[in-house]
Amino acid sequence: MIRTVLYFCLIILFSCVDKHFIAYSIDGEKLNYEDLHSSSSGISDFKLFFNEDEIDLEYTILHFIATDYYYYGQFFFDKNFMSMLKNKTLHMGADALIYEKDRTDFPNYNENYLYFTAIKYKN
């Protein structure tokens, strides 16, 4: 009985979180997270970059992520926010994200959102 209640609570929690993370294709089409699951390059260490110059490996751009998920202070210090961001990233088959602080050319840009470029390393 307790397991069932816990299970339903987790389902409700994750369904509420999904609306705060929006995935877009490179062309600007809104994507469904359930349709994005694919395998990563095999590198299991999620990485967040703040500019492209920090990336030493060759990569391809997969998708863009926009989020208005609440975070405390600076988002990269909020463990809950970063955990959700990591899970969304790895679920879509990406290996890392690039934080796009000053970029405003995203689909349906909204200044209340944070924007990231999801990348996958080339093998």
FIBA-76623 format. One record per residue: x, y, z of N, C-alpha, C in turn. Coordinates in steps of 0.02 Angstrom, whole numbers, plus 32768, in hexadecimal, padded with zeros to 4 digits. Example, Ala and Ser with C-alpha at 12.3 -4.5 7.8 and 13.67 -1.06 7.14 Angstrom:
BEGIN
+------+------+------+------+------+------+------+------+------+
:  npx :  npy :  npz : capx : capy : capz :  cpx :  cpy :  cpz :
+------+------+------+------+------+------+------+------+------+
: 8294 : 7EE4 : 8186 : 8267 : 7F1F : 8186 : 8294 : 7F5B : 8186 :
: 8282 : 7F90 : 8162 : 82AC : 7FCB : 8165 : 8285 : 8002 : 818A :
+------+------+------+------+------+------+------+------+------+
***
This chain:
BEGIN
+------+------+------+------+------+------+------+------+------+
:  npx :  npy :  npz : capx : capy : capz :  cpx :  cpy :  cpz :
+------+------+------+------+------+------+------+------+------+
: 8028 : 7FC4 : 8000 : 8000 : 8000 : 8000 : 802B : 803F : 8000 :
: 805E : 8040 : 802B : 808A : 807A : 802F : 80B0 : 8083 : 7FED :
: 80C5 : 804C : 7FD0 : 80E8 : 8050 : 7F8F : 80BB : 806E : 7F59 :
: 807C : 805B : 7F59 : 804E : 8075 : 7F28 : 8045 : 80C0 : 7F2F :
: 803C : 80D7 : 7F6C : 8035 : 811F : 7F79 : 8074 : 8144 : 7F65 :
: 80AD : 8129 : 7F77 : 80ED : 8148 : 7F65 : 80F5 : 814B : 7F19 :
: 80E3 : 8115 : 7EF7 : 80E7 : 8113 : 7EAE : 80BD : 814A : 7E8E :
: 807F : 8152 : 7EA4 : 8054 : 8185 : 7E88 : 806D : 81CB : 7E98 :
: 8089 : 81D4 : 7ED3 : 80A6 : 8216 : 7EE4 : 80E0 : 8227 : 7EB6 :
: 810A : 81F6 : 7EA7 : 8142 : 8201 : 7E79 : 8129 : 8211 : 7E32 :
: 80F6 : 81EF : 7E1C : 80DA : 81FC : 7DDA : 80C0 : 8244 : 7DD6 :
: 809D : 8259 : 7E08 : 8082 : 829E : 7E0A : 80BB : 82D0 : 7E0B :
: 80EE : 82C4 : 7E34 : 8127 : 82F1 : 7E38 : 814A : 82F8 : 7DF5 :
: 8159 : 82C0 : 7DD4 : 817D : 82C4 : 7D95 : 8152 : 82E0 : 7D5D :
: 8111 : 82D5 : 7D5F : 80E6 : 82F2 : 7D2B : 80E2 : 833E : 7D33 :
: 80E6 : 8356 : 7D70 : 80E5 : 839F : 7D7B : 8127 : 83BE : 7D65 :
: 815E : 839B : 7D6E : 819F : 83B4 : 7D5C : 81A7 : 83B9 : 7D11 :
: 8189 : 8389 : 7CEC : 8191 : 8388 : 7CA3 : 817A : 83C8 : 7C82 :
: 8147 : 83E9 : 7C9D : 812F : 8425 : 7C7D : 8160 : 845F : 7C84 :
: 8191 : 8458 : 7CAF : 81C2 : 848D : 7CBA : 8200 : 8485 : 7C8E :
: 8206 : 844D : 7C6D : 823F : 8440 : 7C40 : 8223 : 8434 : 7BFA :
: 8234 : 8460 : 7BCC : 821A : 845C : 7B88 : 8254 : 844E : 7B59 :
: 824C : 841C : 7B30 : 8280 : 840A : 7AFF : 826A : 8423 : 7ABA :
: 829B : 843F : 7A96 : 828F : 8457 : 7A52 : 82C2 : 8437 : 7A23 :
: 82AD : 8428 : 79E7 : 82DC : 8410 : 79B4 : 8307 : 844C : 799E :
: 833A : 843D : 7978 : 8365 : 8472 : 795E : 833D : 84A2 : 7932 :
: 8309 : 8488 : 7913 : 82DE : 84B1 : 78E7 : 82A9 : 84D9 : 790D :
: 82A5 : 84CF : 794F : 8276 : 84F5 : 7977 : 8234 : 84D2 : 7985 :
: 822E : 8493 : 7971 : 81F1 : 846D : 797D : 81F0 : 8453 : 79C5 :
: 81B9 : 845D : 79E8 : 81B2 : 8444 : 7A2C : 81B0 : 83F8 : 7A2A :
: 81D7 : 83D8 : 7A57 : 81DD : 8390 : 7A57 : 81C0 : 8373 : 7A97 :
: 81AD : 8334 : 7A95 : 8193 : 830F : 7ACE : 81CD : 82E7 : 7AEC :
: 81D9 : 82EE : 7B2D : 8212 : 82CB : 7B4D : 820E : 8280 : 7B45 :
: 81D2 : 8264 : 7B46 : 81CB : 821C : 7B40 : 81E4 : 8203 : 7AFC :
: 81E2 : 822E : 7AC9 : 81F9 : 821A : 7A86 : 8244 : 8224 : 7A7D :
: 8266 : 8241 : 7AAE : 82AC : 8252 : 7AA5 : 82DD : 821F : 7AC0 :
: 82C5 : 81ED : 7AE3 : 82F3 : 81BE : 7B03 : 831F : 819C : 7ACF :
: 835F : 81A2 : 7AD8 : 8390 : 8180 : 7AAE : 83CE : 8175 : 7AD7 :
: 83FB : 814D : 7ABD : 8437 : 813E : 7AE4 : 8469 : 8177 : 7ADE :
: 848F : 8181 : 7B12 : 84C3 : 81B4 : 7B12 : 8501 : 8197 : 7AF1 :
: 8536 : 81BD : 7AF0 : 8574 : 81A6 : 7AD0 : 8599 : 8174 : 7AFB :
: 8581 : 8166 : 7B36 : 85A2 : 8138 : 7B64 : 85C9 : 815B : 7B9B :
: 85CD : 819C : 7B97 : 85ED : 81C3 : 7BCC : 85B6 : 81D4 : 7BFE :
: 85BB : 81B8 : 7C3A : 8584 : 81BE : 7C6A : 858B : 81FA : 7C98 :
: 85BE : 8221 : 7C91 : 85C9 : 825A : 7CBD : 85AA : 8298 : 7C9E :
: 856F : 82AB : 7CB7 : 854C : 82E6 : 7C9E : 8577 : 8324 : 7CAA :
: 8578 : 8350 : 7C7A : 85A1 : 838C : 7C7F : 8578 : 83C9 : 7C6A :
: 8582 : 83FF : 7C8E : 8563 : 843F : 7C7C : 859A : 846F : 7C69 :
: 8595 : 848A : 7C2D : 85C7 : 84BA : 7C15 : 85A7 : 84FF : 7C13 :
: 85D0 : 8532 : 7C1D : 85B8 : 8576 : 7C1B : 85CB : 859A : 7BDA :
: 85F5 : 857B : 7BB2 : 8601 : 8592 : 7B6E : 8621 : 855A : 7B46 :
: 861F : 8560 : 7B05 : 8638 : 852B : 7AD9 : 8683 : 8521 : 7ADD :
: 86A7 : 8555 : 7AF1 : 86F0 : 8550 : 7AF4 : 8709 : 851E : 7B29 :
: 86DE : 850E : 7B59 : 86F1 : 84DF : 7B8E : 86EF : 8496 : 7B77 :
: 86D0 : 8488 : 7B3F : 86C4 : 8443 : 7B28 : 8701 : 842B : 7AFF :
: 871F : 83F4 : 7B17 : 875B : 83D9 : 7AF6 : 874B : 83A3 : 7AC2 :
: 8711 : 8385 : 7AC7 : 86FE : 834E : 7A9A : 86D3 : 8368 : 7A61 :
: 86D4 : 8343 : 7A29 : 86A8 : 8355 : 79F1 : 8660 : 8341 : 7A04 :
: 8630 : 8368 : 79EE : 85EA : 835B : 7A01 : 85BB : 8371 : 79CA :
: 857D : 835A : 79D1 : 8548 : 8371 : 79A5 : 8511 : 838E : 79D2 :
: 84ED : 83BE : 79B8 : 84B5 : 83DC : 79DD : 8477 : 83B1 : 79D1 :
: 8457 : 839D : 7A08 : 841B : 8374 : 7A03 : 83DB : 839E : 7A06 :
: 83D4 : 83C2 : 7A3D : 8396 : 83E7 : 7A4A : 83A6 : 8424 : 7A74 :
: 8371 : 844B : 7A81 : 8375 : 8482 : 7AB0 : 8345 : 8473 : 7AE9 :
: 8356 : 8489 : 7B24 : 832B : 8482 : 7B5F : 831E : 84C7 : 7B7B :
: 82DF : 84D3 : 7B89 : 82CA : 8511 : 7BAB : 82A9 : 84FD : 7BEC :
: 82B6 : 8521 : 7C22 : 8297 : 8510 : 7C61 : 8288 : 854E : 7C8B :
: 824F : 854A : 7CAD : 823F : 857D : 7CDF : 8238 : 855B : 7D23 :
: 8257 : 8520 : 7D29 : 8256 : 84FB : 7D68 : 8277 : 8526 : 7D9E :
: 8257 : 852B : 7DD8 : 826F : 8557 : 7E0E : 82B1 : 853D : 7E2A :
: 82DE : 856B : 7E37 : 831E : 855A : 7E56 : 8330 : 8590 : 7E89 :
: 835A : 857C : 7EB9 : 8371 : 85AB : 7EED : 83B4 : 85C8 : 7EDA :
: 83BC : 8609 : 7EDF : 83FD : 8629 : 7ED1 : 8410 : 861F : 7E88 :
: 844E : 860E : 7E7D : 8466 : 85FF : 7E3A : 8455 : 85B6 : 7E2B :
: 8436 : 85AA : 7DF2 : 841A : 8567 : 7DE4 : 844D : 852F : 7DEA :
: 848C : 853C : 7DD9 : 84BD : 8506 : 7DD9 : 84D3 : 84F2 : 7E1F :
: 84BE : 8516 : 7E53 : 84CB : 8502 : 7E98 : 848F : 84E0 : 7EB7 :
: 8456 : 84E1 : 7E96 : 8419 : 84C2 : 7EB0 : 841A : 8478 : 7E9D :
: 8423 : 844C : 7ECE : 842B : 8404 : 7EC1 : 83EC : 83E6 : 7EA2 :
: 83B1 : 83FB : 7EB9 : 8373 : 83E1 : 7E9D : 836B : 83F5 : 7E54 :
: 8377 : 8434 : 7E45 : 8372 : 844B : 7E00 : 83A4 : 8426 : 7DD3 :
: 83E1 : 8420 : 7DE9 : 8415 : 83FF : 7DC1 : 8406 : 83B5 : 7DB8 :
: 83E9 : 8395 : 7DEA : 83D6 : 834F : 7DE4 : 83A0 : 8346 : 7DAF :
: 836E : 8371 : 7DAF : 8339 : 836E : 7D7D : 8355 : 837C : 7D37 :
: 8381 : 83AD : 7D32 : 839F : 83BF : 7CF2 : 83C9 : 8385 : 7CD7 :
: 83F0 : 8366 : 7D03 : 8419 : 832C : 7CF0 : 83ED : 82F3 : 7CD7 :
: 83B8 : 82E3 : 7CFD : 838C : 82AC : 7CE9 : 836C : 82B9 : 7CA5 :
: 8355 : 82F5 : 7C9A : 8336 : 8306 : 7C59 : 836A : 8300 : 7C21 :
: 83A6 : 8317 : 7C2E : 83DB : 8315 : 7BFB : 83ED : 82CE : 7BE9 :
: 83FB : 82A5 : 7C1A : 840F : 8260 : 7C0D : 83D5 : 8238 : 7BEF :
: 8398 : 8246 : 7C02 : 835E : 8223 : 7BE7 : 8358 : 822F : 7B9B :
: 8368 : 826A : 7B85 : 8362 : 8279 : 7B3D : 839F : 8263 : 7B15 :
: 83CF : 8243 : 7B37 : 8409 : 8228 : 7B14 : 8442 : 8259 : 7B0C :
: 843D : 8292 : 7B2C : 8473 : 82C4 : 7B29 : 84A7 : 82B5 : 7B5F :
: 84E4 : 82CB : 7B53 : 851A : 82C1 : 7B83 : 8528 : 82FF : 7BAD :
: 8516 : 8338 : 7B93 : 8526 : 8377 : 7BB6 : 84F7 : 83AE : 7B9E :
: 84FA : 83E5 : 7BC3 : 84D4 : 8421 : 7BB1 : 8502 : 845D : 7BAF :
: 84F1 : 848B : 7B85 : 8513 : 84CC : 7B83 : 84DF : 84FF : 7B99 :
: 84EF : 8523 : 7BCF : 84C3 : 8557 : 7BE8 : 84C7 : 8592 : 7BB8 :
: 848E : 85AA : 7BA2 : 848B : 85DF : 7B70 : 8471 : 8620 : 7B91 :
: 849B : 863F : 7BB9 : 8487 : 8679 : 7BE0 : 8470 : 86B4 : 7BB6 :
: 8495 : 86C7 : 7B85 : 8487 : 8704 : 7B60 : 8467 : 86F8 : 7B1C :
: 8454 : 86BB : 7B0E : 8437 : 86AB : 7ACD : 83EB : 86B4 : 7AD0 :
: 83D0 : 86DA : 7AA1 : 8388 : 86E8 : 7AA1 : 8365 : 86D0 : 7A62 :
: 8387 : 86AA : 7A38 : 8368 : 8695 : 79F8 : 8347 : 8650 : 79FC :
: 8337 : 863A : 7A38 : 8316 : 85F9 : 7A40 : 82CC : 85FE : 7A2C :
: 82AE : 85C5 : 7A1A : 8267 : 85C5 : 7A09 : 823E : 85DD : 7A45 :
: 820F : 8607 : 7A38 : 81E2 : 8620 : 7A6D : 8209 : 863B : 7AA9 :
: 823C : 8662 : 7A9C : 8267 : 867C : 7AD2 : 823E : 86A1 : 7B07 :
: 824E : 8695 : 7B46 : 822D : 86B5 : 7B7E : 8263 : 86C4 : 7BB1 :
: 8268 : 8702 : 7BC7 : 829F : 8716 : 7BF4 : 8299 : 86F5 : 7C39 :
: 8261 : 86D6 : 7C49 : 8259 : 86B3 : 7C89 : 8274 : 866C : 7C89 :
: 828C : 8656 : 7C50 : 82A6 : 8611 : 7C49 : 82F2 : 8611 : 7C45 :
: 830F : 85D8 : 7C58 : 8355 : 85CA : 7C4B : 8359 : 859F : 7C0D :
: 838C : 85A9 : 7BE4 : 8393 : 8584 : 7BA6 : 83D4 : 855E : 7BA3 :
: 83D1 : 8521 : 7B89 : 840B : 84F6 : 7B83 : 840B : 84D4 : 7B3F :
: 8447 : 84C7 : 7B26 : 8450 : 849F : 7AEA : 8467 : 845A : 7AFF :
: 8441 : 8426 : 7AEC : 8453 : 83E1 : 7AFD : 8481 : 83C6 : 7AC6 :
: 84BA : 83AA : 7ADC : 84EB : 8390 : 7AAC : 84FA : 8347 : 7ABA :
: 8511 : 8325 : 7A86 : 8526 : 82DF : 7A8B : 856D : 82DB : 7A6E :
: 8599 : 82BB : 7A93 : 85DE : 82B4 : 7A7D : 85E2 : 8283 : 7A42 :
: 860E : 8292 : 7A13 : 8619 : 8264 : 79DC : 8649 : 822E : 79F3 :
: 863D : 81F1 : 79DD : 8669 : 81B9 : 79F0 : 86A7 : 81B6 : 79C7 :
+------+------+------+------+------+------+------+------+------+
***
